[in-house]
Amino acid sequence: MGSFFDRFTGRTRSAKSAKERLQLVLIHDRTDMTQVELEALRDDILAVISRHVDVDPEGVRIDVEHEGREQRLVADIPLRSVTRRRSG
Amino acid sequence: MSAKIVTITSGKGGVGKTTAVANIAVALASNGARVCCIDGDIGLRNLDVVMGLENRIVYDIVDVIEGRCRLRQAMIRDKRLPELYLIPAAQTRDKSAVSPSDMVRLGDELRNEVDWVLIDSPAGIERGFRNAIAAADQVLVITNPEVSAVRDADRVIGLLEAEEMASPSLIINRLNPNMVKNHDMLSAEDVLDLLAIRLIGVVPEDETVIVGTNRGSPIALEMKSIAGQAFRNIAQRMQGQEVPFLDLDNRGSFWARIQRIAGRK
């Protein structure tokens, strides 16, 4: 929700960036995993899954999410439709 | 009756641990409880000056632990409240003078003397912090609505989880309601959302805190101080009472008051 000031200057008020930056940094502190390591994990997961099924790389989303103080790795990996290939 | 031992810690320095200990202690003692504070910051003694007791020190925590005095001799009685005591930190440079098991023994001895033991933890996550939490039944983590303080609080909460201690409660200190309203400070809700532990108090930024520290007289004794009220509320919540959180958002704002009067808020 942007305030009048935000729209006027095109800048986000600082509390919002504080919260967003903290959300990321806390995930990394709690899991002891850097952004780079998370990227590597993401690539590995995708590579393994792609060996078995055809995935749509555009829609892939693999992220650490938090629920209270618990972290979980959430993967949303859309599969390419097989029916299309069969009918075509 | 056996005392409850509560440690106040933060990770980051300068967020208000010592002030919080002094004020919560004063608030508990003015409710009639017997309270003993322990300054756990060996080498950097400070709780004595905040409580205005610096001229009364004879013995300190290391003297008790090493048997140079009896427990009661190291418990300095407060000027105003007859059942409030302080065990000061030693000013020695040797931080290994106290171990976690020493703290457990000291805590156990104090359980029979008072109703509450409040331990002021040093900043950091090393020996002094380990000592401060060793005997605790409950830990209060204090933070400011600011990125580095929140990050360090999260580290400390993680360490307490790893020790399998009872889940700590959170004090958000030095919240500036005007900055929150202008979206230039994390709100209490934001901090709570990030740290995800139970909230026990929100203390607004308040000049009377510094005035009280200057005088060595914690502002929890002053009925007109808003921060003092917030600390009194924390003490009451620790004693098991349900106290609503202060309405900080609308304070001081002319328009907010008009809106409230007009019944729109």
Chai-1 contact restraints between the chains, C-beta under 6 A:
chainA,res_idxA,chainB,res_idxB,connection_type,confidence,min_distance_angstrom,max_distance_angstrom,comment,restraint_id
A,R13,B,H183,contact,1.0,0.0,6.0,A-B,restraint_1
A,R13,B,D184,contact,1.0,0.0,6.0,A-B,restraint_2
A,S14,B,D184,contact,1.0,0.0,6.0,A-B,restraint_3
A,A15,B,H183,contact,1.0,0.0,6.0,A-B,restraint_4
A,A15,B,D184,contact,1.0,0.0,6.0,A-B,restraint_5
A,A15,B,M185,contact,1.0,0.0,6.0,A-B,restraint_6
A,A15,B,L186,contact,1.0,0.0,6.0,A-B,restraint_7
A,A18,B,V147,contact,1.0,0.0,6.0,A-B,restraint_8
A,A18,B,L186,contact,1.0,0.0,6.0,A-B,restraint_9
A,K19,B,D190,contact,1.0,0.0,6.0,A-B,restraint_10
A,L22,B,V147,contact,1.0,0.0,6.0,A-B,restraint_11
A,L22,B,V150,contact,1.0,0.0,6.0,A-B,restraint_12
A,L22,B,L194,contact,1.0,0.0,6.0,A-B,restraint_13
A,L26,B,D154,contact,1.0,0.0,6.0,A-B,restraint_14
A,G68,B,A196,contact,1.0,0.0,6.0,A-B,restraint_15
A,R69,B,A196,contact,1.0,0.0,6.0,A-B,restraint_16
